[in-house]
């Protein structure tokens, strides 16, 4: 499942950004990480005693097509450590040079894509979404050839593990049931230990992963996040968001929103994400079939029955999240809230309303007395009569403005601001990145001087596309 490997030696290391709070949680000395030895550690050029870096093997369905051997083509698992809460965490590198899984690629990464992952993953963490974390981005002093020559960088990433659906697909493809069982036992011990106590532990593992992914995708949908490349090798067993390549946040509400330059037919569009998650989990079930039952048809029936946890878990997280976004009581009838949400989403789509800022504006309409102001929200709609009717029914339910302010972000990594920050950073100016990070890592806090970070892209920004960075 892995190959011992080492990172390429970087010619001229320079720290671009360091997550000091995360370093502290991991028991790492931030001051040391900024020394020459610390930078060598963050780039994989100084391996701690007892560590054995590896490139992990996995397979995957990429845009629906199965590739039996993918793996860490430009990444290394440096090792594991235990954080302040007693949890095992992976320290992992991206852009550290080619491995036996590189498939002809250069194994390198450019400054822009690595800072994008740092920025978006830390914003996701601040929004309460399970995610891999970013510890640091270090410039390597090496140029990377893409459309043009770009400055190179290495990202140090932290995760509960890097086990993926694709890891199980790889193990299953070997035909070695013992290997598959060992991998499943490891996943249970690492991520879903309660499954070990069940009568059918591998069925319990499948159900736990299904539930974790259902919850994760619902959280993506609640904040308008579009992953962009939901291949099976990008779906974790832990339920953490991983691999921020062509990702972005939706602005004008539209389920057909696609940002990835290589997703021309919209397979991974915003509105398709729950269904694609289900498709990926079906591939996970296929990998586990030898462990679920001796007879294949019995195993398929077990998997189909177990998958039924997806719908209720997704609906529970989505519904409770939408109640909070609308400031509504948990005691309200589910049908009332569902109807209200469906009607609102239709109105948002018809008027191309900015998804994130709408809910903050709506919070003003939930206030009482002189502080109440419906116009910031109302003025976003073309169908004023339709929105007025919706708002009167919503107000009658007694929405809680304070709950809405605690739930709905002011600041997300808006696409024009991300591009502005990454362009400046690639040219050597890290100040825009620092300001944007400060905004998105405290997403619900209203602060003077950050007004431009709360606004949608200007009209001249045009159609936005994102790229994988490889």
DADATA-V378460 format. One record per residue. RES is the residue in three letters. SS is DSSP state (hx for helix, st for strand, lp for the rest). Layout:
((RES	SS) (RES	SS))
This chain:
((UNK	lp) (UNK	st) (UNK	st) (UNK	st) (UNK	lp) (UNK	lp) (UNK	lp) (UNK	lp) (UNK	lp) (UNK	lp) (UNK	lp) (UNK	lp) (UNK	lp) (UNK	st) (UNK	st) (UNK	st) (UNK	st) (UNK	st) (UNK	lp) (UNK	hx) (UNK	hx) (UNK	hx) (UNK	hx) (UNK	hx) (UNK	hx) (UNK	lp) (UNK	lp) (UNK	lp) (UNK	lp) (UNK	hx) (UNK	hx) (UNK	hx) (UNK	hx) (UNK	lp) (UNK	lp) (UNK	hx) (UNK	hx) (UNK	hx) (UNK	hx) (UNK	hx) (UNK	hx) (UNK	hx) (UNK	lp) (UNK	lp) (UNK	lp) (UNK	lp) (UNK	lp) (UNK	lp) (UNK	lp) (UNK	lp) (UNK	lp) (UNK	lp) (UNK	lp) (UNK	st) (UNK	st) (UNK	st) (UNK	lp) (UNK	lp) (UNK	lp) (UNK	st) (UNK	st) (UNK	st) (UNK	lp) (UNK	lp) (UNK	st) (UNK	st) (UNK	st) (UNK	lp) (UNK	lp) (UNK	lp) (UNK	lp) (UNK	lp) (UNK	lp) (UNK	lp) (UNK	st) (UNK	st) (UNK	st) (UNK	st) (UNK	st) (UNK	st) (UNK	st) (UNK	st) (UNK	lp) (UNK	lp) (UNK	lp) (UNK	lp) (UNK	lp) (UNK	st) (UNK	st) (UNK	st) (UNK	st) (UNK	st) (UNK	st) (UNK	st) (UNK	lp) (UNK	st) (UNK	lp) (UNK	lp) (UNK	lp) (UNK	lp) (UNK	lp) (UNK	lp) (UNK	lp) (UNK	lp) (UNK	lp) (UNK	lp) (UNK	lp) (UNK	st) (UNK	lp) (UNK	st) (UNK	hx) (UNK	hx) (UNK	hx) (UNK	hx) (UNK	hx) (UNK	hx) (UNK	hx) (UNK	hx) (UNK	hx) (UNK	hx) (UNK	hx) (UNK	hx) (UNK	hx) (UNK	hx) (UNK	hx) (UNK	hx) (UNK	lp) (UNK	lp) (UNK	lp) (UNK	lp) (UNK	st) (UNK	lp) (UNK	st) (UNK	st) (UNK	st) (UNK	st) (UNK	st) (UNK	st) (UNK	st) (UNK	st) (UNK	st) (UNK	st) (UNK	st) (UNK	st) (UNK	st) (UNK	lp) (UNK	lp) (UNK	lp) (UNK	st) (UNK	st) (UNK	st) (UNK	st) (UNK	st) (UNK	st) (UNK	st) (UNK	st) (UNK	st) (UNK	st) (UNK	st) (UNK	lp) (UNK	lp) (UNK	lp) (UNK	lp) (UNK	st) (UNK	hx) (UNK	hx) (UNK	hx) (UNK	hx) (UNK	hx) (UNK	hx) (UNK	hx) (UNK	hx) (UNK	hx) (UNK	lp) (UNK	lp) (UNK	lp) (UNK	hx) (UNK	hx) (UNK	hx) (UNK	hx) (UNK	hx) (UNK	hx) (UNK	hx) (UNK	hx) (UNK	hx) (UNK	hx) (UNK	hx) (UNK	hx) (UNK	hx) (UNK	hx) (UNK	hx) (UNK	lp) (UNK	hx) (UNK	hx) (UNK	hx) (UNK	hx) (UNK	hx) (UNK	lp) (UNK	lp) (UNK	lp) (UNK	hx) (UNK	hx) (UNK	hx) (UNK	hx) (UNK	hx) (UNK	hx) (UNK	hx) (UNK	hx) (UNK	hx) (UNK	hx) (UNK	hx) (UNK	hx) (UNK	hx) (UNK	hx) (UNK	hx) (UNK	hx) (UNK	hx) (UNK	hx) (UNK	hx) (UNK	hx) (UNK	hx) (UNK	hx) (UNK	hx) (UNK	lp) (UNK	st) (UNK	st) (UNK	lp) (UNK	lp) (UNK	lp) (UNK	lp) (UNK	lp) (UNK	hx) (UNK	hx) (UNK	hx) (UNK	lp) (UNK	st) (UNK	lp) (UNK	lp) (UNK	lp) (UNK	lp) (UNK	st) (UNK	lp) (UNK	lp) (UNK	lp) (UNK	lp) (UNK	lp) (UNK	lp) (UNK	st) (UNK	st) (UNK	lp) (UNK	lp) (UNK	st) (UNK	lp) (UNK	lp) (UNK	lp) (UNK	lp) (UNK	lp) (UNK	lp) (UNK	lp) (UNK	st) (UNK	lp) (UNK	lp) (UNK	lp) (UNK	lp) (UNK	lp) (UNK	lp) (UNK	lp) (UNK	lp) (UNK	lp) (UNK	hx) (UNK	hx) (UNK	hx) (UNK	hx) (UNK	hx) (UNK	hx) (UNK	hx) (UNK	hx) (UNK	hx) (UNK	hx) (UNK	hx) (UNK	hx) (UNK	hx) (UNK	hx) (UNK	hx) (UNK	hx) (UNK	hx) (UNK	hx) (UNK	hx) (UNK	hx) (UNK	hx) (UNK	hx) (UNK	hx) (UNK	lp) (UNK	lp) (UNK	lp) (UNK	hx) (UNK	hx) (UNK	hx) (UNK	hx) (UNK	hx) (UNK	hx) (UNK	hx) (UNK	hx) (UNK	hx) (UNK	hx) (UNK	hx) (UNK	lp) (UNK	lp) (UNK	hx) (UNK	hx) (UNK	hx) (UNK	hx) (UNK	hx) (UNK	hx) (UNK	hx) (UNK	hx) (UNK	hx) (UNK	hx) (UNK	hx) (UNK	hx) (UNK	hx) (UNK	hx) (UNK	hx) (UNK	hx) (UNK	hx) (UNK	lp) (UNK	lp) (UNK	lp) (UNK	lp) (UNK	lp) (UNK	lp) (UNK	lp) (UNK	lp) (UNK	hx) (UNK	hx) (UNK	hx) (UNK	hx) (UNK	hx) (UNK	hx) (UNK	hx) (UNK	hx) (UNK	hx) (UNK	hx) (UNK	hx) (UNK	hx) (UNK	hx) (UNK	hx) (UNK	hx) (UNK	hx) (UNK	hx) (UNK	lp) (UNK	lp) (UNK	lp) (UNK	st) (UNK	hx) (UNK	hx) (UNK	hx) (UNK	hx) (UNK	hx) (UNK	hx) (UNK	hx) (UNK	hx) (UNK	hx) (UNK	hx) (UNK	hx) (UNK	lp) (UNK	lp) (UNK	lp) (UNK	hx) (UNK	hx) (UNK	hx) (UNK	lp) (UNK	lp) (UNK	lp) (UNK	hx) (UNK	hx) (UNK	hx) (UNK	hx) (UNK	lp) (UNK	lp) (UNK	lp) (UNK	lp) (UNK	lp) (UNK	hx) (UNK	hx) (UNK	hx) (UNK	hx) (UNK	hx) (UNK	hx) (UNK	hx) (UNK	hx) (UNK	hx) (UNK	hx) (UNK	hx) (UNK	hx) (UNK	lp) (UNK	lp) (UNK	lp) (UNK	lp) (UNK	lp) (UNK	hx) (UNK	hx) (UNK	hx) (UNK	hx) (UNK	hx) (UNK	hx) (UNK	hx) (UNK	lp) (UNK	lp) (UNK	lp) (UNK	lp) (UNK	lp) (UNK	lp) (UNK	lp) (UNK	hx) (UNK	hx) (UNK	hx) (UNK	hx) (UNK	hx) (UNK	hx) (UNK	hx) (UNK	hx) (UNK	hx) (UNK	hx) (UNK	hx) (UNK	hx) (UNK	lp) (UNK	lp) (UNK	lp) (UNK	lp) (UNK	hx) (UNK	hx) (UNK	hx) (UNK	hx) (UNK	hx) (UNK	hx) (UNK	hx) (UNK	hx) (UNK	hx) (UNK	hx) (UNK	lp) (UNK	lp) (UNK	lp) (UNK	lp) (UNK	lp) (UNK	lp) (UNK	lp) (UNK	lp) (UNK	lp) (UNK	lp) (UNK	hx) (UNK	hx) (UNK	hx) (UNK	hx) (UNK	lp) (UNK	lp) (UNK	lp) (UNK	lp) (UNK	hx) (UNK	hx) (UNK	hx) (UNK	lp) (UNK	lp) (UNK	lp) (UNK	lp) (UNK	st) (UNK	lp) (UNK	lp) (UNK	lp) (UNK	lp))
